[in-house]
Amino acid sequence: MSGQSGATDAPLRPWQDSLHTAGEALDFLLSSGTHSDVTLVVGPECKQFKVHRLILSMRSPVFEDLLLLNPATKGNLLPLKDDPPWAFHWLLSHIYSDKREIDNIDLALQILSLADKYMIASAYDTSIRYLQTVVKRNNVLKIYKYLVHLFSDNDSLRGLCKRVFMDNGNAVLMSPDLLDLTPEALTQLFKETLRITSETVIFQALVKWGQAQLKVQRKTLTASGLRQEVSQFLPLIRFLTMSSDEVVQSVVTSDVLMPEEVVFVLKHLAKPEDGSHSSIVGNSFRINPSRESRASRVTKEQMRTCVCEGVNKTWLREPTYEFHLTPSDNIVLLAIKVQVEGGSEDVQLQIRKEEGSKVLATAEAQGNSISFKNPVHLRESVNYVFTLQLSDPATALLGNKLCKKVYDVEGFQIVIDPGIFIQAVIFW
């Protein structure tokens, strides 16, 4: 450019000379603060953004009222201390240069809140579209917490959450995000339609939540303290849909119920009394009388199978084999398949976390398929150690001792290393 108008030289403005689109120019105005006429002071950190009243008002009726039409906010500084600076900066970039990229759920949820507050529909839609692509079993409760407290009437978010709840409630309830739910959000969650294998899954999730609350409050974990922490939720648990074995194995061992309450439950399981709404004398909560089970059988259509192919396998003859398995999401392990030959073909399996010695699950089988009596919950990104034992030295196992392999199954990633001794992983 010559920079000339008639016979008079115009002053040189490099940023105008080098930026070729309106978006580039607006992005420069935001990043440099050039010609800013108001400074927004955002968040408790008092992060300052030099912005332009007209540009913000063009995209938001709230900003228009606040920055152009309200005489009380005509000053050079405007505090917005309730807004998160990180998400607010994204929102400004969206207003100035139509930024659309979002890289994590926390940011998306904060953007959603700001977009709702300042009535910026395009930012709201962008956040919803991102959440639709990333919501999974292991993060849905982070979204659900926002839904309960900030967006209770948001059908899009509610639909996202309900879809995952119906896909696998077991995996949802084992998410670490469950421990961060408020009492209000936990109450709402227990009223949702959760596809679970047993009511004990919900009860065990409640116990873990209560233990986490005591830890946050720096209280000693005692039976009475845990009972007090979870007592308001106990009427939501359908104890009368459990089996006697489940009550003994999961409820009695938790020490949450009083002895007389356990007796009450076991008595009514042994001799059902239709329509009974009685509660135990002196009990601090009313036993849920519902006998409508939330448990549902896992169908073949719901099962996912990771077939372990693509490695060179040979017949191995050792008494013990070990491999490591890491899932990319919370899963419920139903069975694994191996290929054995000769001898008695008796196979024993133990599962534990790599960093711990506690055995999480065991199974025995004769032949190729090893199923678990109770589903095994495996958490996202946790490395598990599987130990296979063959009792008969004459039995051979087809596997690869050195190979590591990554498998993708319908959006789930399974990493198996350092040895692959299995034909398939069946999970839900």
C-alpha positions in Angstrom: 0.0 0.0 0.0 1.2 3.5 -0.7 -0.5 5.0 2.4 -1.4 8.1 0.3 -4.7 10.0 0.0 -4.4 12.8 -2.5 -1.2 14.7 -1.8 -1.2 13.9 2.0 0.7 10.9 3.4 -1.3 8.9 6.0 0.5 7.7 9.1 1.8 4.1 8.8 -0.3 1.5 10.8 1.4 -1.8 10.3 -1.4 -3.9 11.9 -3.9 -2.5 9.4 -1.4 -3.1 6.5 -0.7 -6.7 7.4 -4.1 -8.1 8.4 -6.2 -9.1 5.4 -9.5 -10.1 6.9 -12.0 -8.6 9.3 -11.5 -11.6 11.6 -7.8 -11.0 11.8 -8.2 -7.3 12.5 -10.8 -8.0 15.3 -8.6 -10.6 16.8 -5.7 -8.1 16.9 -8.0 -5.5 18.6 -8.8 -8.0 21.3 -5.2 -9.2 21.9 -3.7 -5.8 21.8 -6.4 -3.7 23.4 -6.0 -1.1 20.6 -8.8 1.6 20.7 -10.4 -0.2 23.7 -13.0 1.9 25.5 -13.7 -0.2 28.5 -11.8 -2.7 30.7 -13.5 -5.8 32.1 -12.1 -7.0 35.4 -13.0 -10.7 35.4 -13.0 -13.3 38.2 -11.6 -13.3 41.7 -8.1 -13.0 40.1 -9.2 -9.7 38.6 -8.0 -10.6 35.1 -8.3 -7.5 32.9 -9.5 -7.6 29.3 -9.4 -4.4 27.2 -12.5 -4.6 25.0 -14.8 -2.5 22.8 -18.3 -1.7 23.9 -19.8 -1.8 20.3 -18.3 -5.1 19.4 -19.5 -6.9 22.5 -22.9 -5.2 22.1 -23.2 -6.5 18.5 -23.2 -10.1 19.7 -25.0 -10.0 23.1 -28.1 -8.1 24.2 -26.9 -8.4 27.8 -23.6 -6.7 27.0 -25.6 -4.1 25.0 -27.7 -3.2 28.0 -24.7 -3.3 30.3 -22.2 -1.4 28.2 -24.2 1.0 26.0 -27.6 1.6 27.6 -26.9 1.5 31.4 -25.7 4.9 32.6 -24.3 3.3 35.8 -21.7 1.3 33.7 -20.3 4.2 31.6 -17.0 4.1 33.5 -13.7 2.7 32.1 -13.7 -0.3 34.5 -16.4 -2.9 34.8 -16.0 -5.8 37.4 -17.4 -9.2 36.5 -16.0 -11.1 39.5 -18.3 -14.2 39.2 -17.1 -15.2 35.8 -14.2 -17.6 35.2 -11.4 -15.8 33.3 -10.3 -18.8 31.2 -13.7 -19.4 29.8 -14.4 -15.7 29.5 -11.4 -15.2 27.3 -12.7 -18.0 25.0 -16.0 -16.2 24.9 -14.4 -12.9 23.9 -12.4 -14.7 21.2 -15.7 -16.2 19.9 -17.3 -12.8 19.9 -14.4 -11.1 18.1 -13.3 -13.7 15.7 -15.8 -16.6 15.8 -13.6 -19.0 17.7 -15.1 -22.5 17.8 -12.4 -24.9 19.2 -13.0 -26.4 22.6 -10.6 -28.9 24.1 -12.0 -30.1 27.4 -15.3 -30.6 29.2 -14.7 -28.2 32.1 -14.1 -25.4 29.6 -17.2 -26.4 27.6 -19.4 -26.3 30.7 -18.1 -22.9 31.8 -18.7 -21.6 28.3 -22.2 -23.0 28.4 -22.9 -21.1 31.6 -21.4 -17.8 30.3 -23.2 -18.1 26.9 -26.5 -18.6 28.8 -25.7 -15.6 31.1 -24.9 -13.2 28.3 -27.4 -14.7 25.8 -24.8 -15.6 23.1 -26.6 -18.4 21.2 -23.7 -19.3 18.9 -21.4 -19.9 21.8 -24.1 -21.9 23.5 -24.6 -24.1 20.5 -20.9 -24.6 20.0 -20.5 -25.9 23.6 -23.5 -28.3 23.3 -22.1 -29.7 20.0 -18.7 -30.3 21.7 -20.3 -32.1 24.7 -22.3 -34.3 22.4 -19.1 -35.6 20.9 -17.2 -36.3 24.1 -19.7 -37.4 26.7 -18.9 -40.9 27.9 -19.5 -43.2 31.0 -16.4 -41.9 32.7 -17.2 -38.1 32.4 -21.0 -37.9 32.2 -21.4 -37.1 36.0 -19.3 -34.0 35.5 -21.9 -32.8 33.0 -24.7 -34.1 35.2 -23.6 -32.0 38.2 -23.8 -28.9 36.0 -27.2 -30.0 34.7 -28.7 -30.4 38.2 -27.4 -27.1 39.6 -27.3 -24.7 36.6 -29.3 -26.2 33.7 -32.1 -28.2 35.1 -34.4 -27.3 32.2 -31.8 -28.0 29.5 -33.2 -30.8 27.4 -30.1 -31.3 25.3 -27.8 -31.9 28.3 -30.4 -34.1 30.0 -30.8 -36.2 26.9 -27.0 -36.7 26.7 -26.9 -37.9 30.3 -29.9 -40.2 30.1 -28.5 -41.9 27.0 -25.3 -42.8 28.9 -27.2 -43.8 32.0 -29.3 -46.2 29.9 -26.2 -47.6 28.2 -24.4 -48.7 31.4 -25.3 -47.5 34.8 -22.7 -49.7 36.4 -19.9 -47.9 34.7 -21.4 -44.5 35.4 -21.6 -45.3 39.1 -18.0 -46.3 39.4 -16.8 -43.0 37.9 -14.5 -41.0 40.3 -16.7 -37.9 39.5 -19.5 -39.6 41.6 -17.5 -38.6 44.7 -17.7 -34.9 43.7 -21.5 -34.8 43.4 -23.4 -32.7 45.9 -26.1 -34.3 48.0 -28.7 -32.7 45.7 -27.1 -34.1 42.6 -26.6 -37.6 44.1 -30.3 -37.6 45.1 -31.3 -36.8 41.6 -28.9 -39.4 40.1 -30.4 -42.2 42.2 -33.9 -41.3 40.8 -32.7 -41.6 37.2 -33.2 -44.6 35.1 -29.9 -46.4 35.5 -29.3 -49.6 33.7 -27.5 -51.7 36.4 -26.9 -55.4 37.1 -28.0 -55.2 40.7 -29.2 -52.7 43.3 -26.0 -53.4 45.2 -24.2 -51.3 42.6 -26.1 -48.2 43.7 -25.6 -49.1 47.4 -21.9 -49.6 47.0 -21.6 -46.3 45.1 -23.4 -44.6 48.0 -21.0 -46.1 50.5 -18.0 -44.9 48.5 -19.5 -41.4 48.3 -20.1 -41.3 52.0 -16.5 -42.4 52.7 -15.2 -39.7 50.4 -17.3 -37.0 52.2 -15.8 -38.1 55.6 -12.3 -37.8 54.1 -13.0 -34.3 52.7 -14.2 -33.3 56.2 -11.2 -34.9 57.8 -13.4 -37.1 59.9 -12.4 -40.6 61.1 -14.1 -43.3 59.1 -16.4 -45.1 61.6 -19.7 -47.0 61.1 -21.7 -44.4 62.9 -20.1 -41.5 61.0 -20.7 -43.2 57.6 -24.3 -44.0 58.6 -24.9 -40.3 59.4 -23.3 -39.2 56.1 -25.5 -41.4 54.0 -28.7 -41.7 56.0 -30.7 -39.2 53.9 -30.2 -41.4 50.8 -31.0 -44.8 52.3 -34.8 -44.5 51.5 -33.8 -44.3 47.8 -32.1 -47.8 48.0 -34.4 -50.6 47.0 -33.1 -53.2 49.5 -36.1 -55.5 48.9 -34.9 -56.1 45.3 -31.6 -57.6 46.5 -31.0 -61.3 47.0 -30.2 -62.5 50.5 -26.6 -63.2 49.4 -26.2 -59.7 48.1 -27.5 -58.3 51.4 -25.0 -60.4 53.4 -22.1 -59.7 51.0 -22.6 -56.0 50.3 -24.9 -54.5 52.9 -23.9 -56.3 56.1 -20.2 -55.9 55.5 -20.6 -52.1 55.0 -21.9 -51.6 58.6 -24.3 -48.9 57.3 -27.5 -50.6 58.5 -28.3 -51.4 62.1 -28.5 -55.2 62.9 -32.3 -54.9 63.4 -32.6 -53.2 60.0 -30.7 -56.0 58.3 -33.0 -58.6 60.0 -36.0 -56.6 58.8 -34.7 -56.7 55.2 -33.8 -60.4 55.3 -37.1 -61.3 56.8 -39.1 -59.5 54.1 -36.9 -61.1 51.4 -37.6 -64.6 52.8 -41.4 -63.9 53.3 -42.5 -61.1 51.0 -45.4 -59.1 52.2 -47.0 -57.4 49.2 -47.9 -53.8 49.9 -46.0 -53.6 53.2 -44.9 -50.1 54.1 -44.0 -50.8 57.7 -40.7 -49.5 59.1 -38.6 -50.7 61.9 -39.4 -49.4 65.4 -36.9 -46.8 66.4 -35.4 -46.8 62.9 -34.2 -43.4 61.6 -35.3 -44.1 58.0 -38.1 -45.8 56.3 -37.2 -49.0 54.3 -38.0 -48.5 50.7 -40.9 -50.9 50.1 -40.4 -51.1 46.3 -39.9 -54.5 44.9 -39.5 -53.3 41.3 -36.0 -54.1 40.4 -33.8 -51.7 38.5 -31.5 -54.5 37.5 -31.5 -55.6 33.9 -29.7 -58.5 32.3 -27.0 -57.7 29.9 -28.0 -58.8 26.4 -25.8 -59.9 23.6 -26.6 -56.7 21.8 -25.1 -54.7 24.7 -22.0 -56.8 25.0 -18.8 -55.6 23.3 -16.1 -58.0 22.3 -12.5 -57.1 21.8 -11.0 -59.8 19.6 -7.2 -60.0 20.2 -5.8 -60.4 16.7 -2.9 -59.1 14.8 -0.1 -60.7 16.7 2.0 -63.8 16.1 1.1 -66.4 18.6 2.8 -69.7 19.6 1.9 -72.5 21.9 3.4 -71.8 25.4 3.9 -74.2 28.3 4.3 -72.5 31.6 2.5 -72.8 34.9 1.8 -69.0 35.2 1.2 -66.3 32.7 0.7 -62.5 33.3 -0.4 -59.7 31.1 -1.5 -56.0 31.7 -4.8 -54.6 30.5 -5.7 -50.8 30.5 -9.2 -49.7 29.3 -9.8 -46.2 28.0 -13.2 -45.9 29.7 -15.0 -47.4 32.7 -16.1 -50.9 31.7 -17.7 -53.9 33.3 -15.7 -57.0 32.4 -17.9 -60.0 31.8 -15.5 -62.7 30.5 -12.3 -63.4 28.7 -11.5 -66.1 26.2 -8.2 -68.1 26.0 -7.1 -70.9 23.8 -5.7 -73.9 25.7 -4.9 -77.4 24.5 -4.1 -80.7 26.1 -4.1 -81.9 29.7 -6.9 -81.0 32.0 -7.4 -77.5 30.5 -8.2 -76.1 34.0 -7.6 -72.4 34.1 -7.5 -70.0 37.1 -7.5 -66.2 36.8 -6.8 -63.4 39.2 -7.1 -59.7 38.6 -5.5 -56.9 40.6 -4.4 -53.3 40.1 -0.8 -52.9 39.1 0.0 -50.7 42.1 -1.7 -52.9 44.6 -1.6 -56.5 45.9 -5.3 -56.9 46.7 -7.1 -59.4 44.4 -10.1 -57.7 42.8 -11.6 -60.8 41.2 -11.0 -64.5 40.6 -12.5 -67.0 38.2 -12.0 -70.6 37.3 -12.9 -72.5 34.1 -12.2 -75.6 32.2 -11.7 -74.8 28.6 -11.5 -71.6 26.6 -14.1 -69.3 28.2 -13.5 -67.7 31.6 -16.7 -66.0 32.9 -17.1 -64.0 36.2 -19.8 -64.9 38.6 -20.1 -61.2 39.5 -19.2 -58.4 36.9 -15.8 -56.9 37.4 -15.6 -53.1 37.3 -12.5 -51.8 35.6 -11.8 -48.1 35.7 -10.6 -45.8 32.9 -6.8 -45.5 32.4 -6.0 -47.9 35.4 -3.5 -50.6 34.6 -4.7 -54.1 35.7 -2.6 -57.2 36.1 -4.2 -60.5 34.9 -2.5 -63.7 36.2 -3.4 -67.0 34.5 -2.5 -70.3 36.0 -2.7 -73.7 34.4 -2.8 -76.6 36.9 -1.7 -79.2 34.4 1.9 -79.0 33.0 0.6 -80.8 29.9 -1.8 -78.0 29.1 -0.5 -75.5 26.5 -1.7 -71.9 26.0 -1.7 -70.0 22.7 -0.2 -66.6 23.2 2.5 -64.0 22.6 4.9 -63.3 25.5 6.5 -60.1 24.1 3.9 -58.2 22.1 1.9 -55.1 23.1 -1.3 -54.3 21.2 -3.9 -51.5 21.2 -7.4 -52.5 20.2 -10.3 -50.2 19.3 -13.9 -51.5 19.8 -16.8 -49.2 19.2 -15.1 -46.2 20.7 -13.4 -48.1 23.5 -9.7 -48.6 23.5 -8.1 -51.7 25.2 -4.3 -51.8 25.7 -2.9 -55.2 26.4 0.8 -55.6 27.3 3.4 -57.0 27.8 2.1 -60.3 26.8 -1.1 -61.4 25.0 -2.5 -64.7 26.1 -6.1 -64.2 25.3 -8.4 -64.5 22.3 -11.0 -62.0 23.4 -12.2 -59.6 26.1 -16.0 -59.4 26.6 -17.2 -56.3 28.4 -20.2 -54.1 28.8 
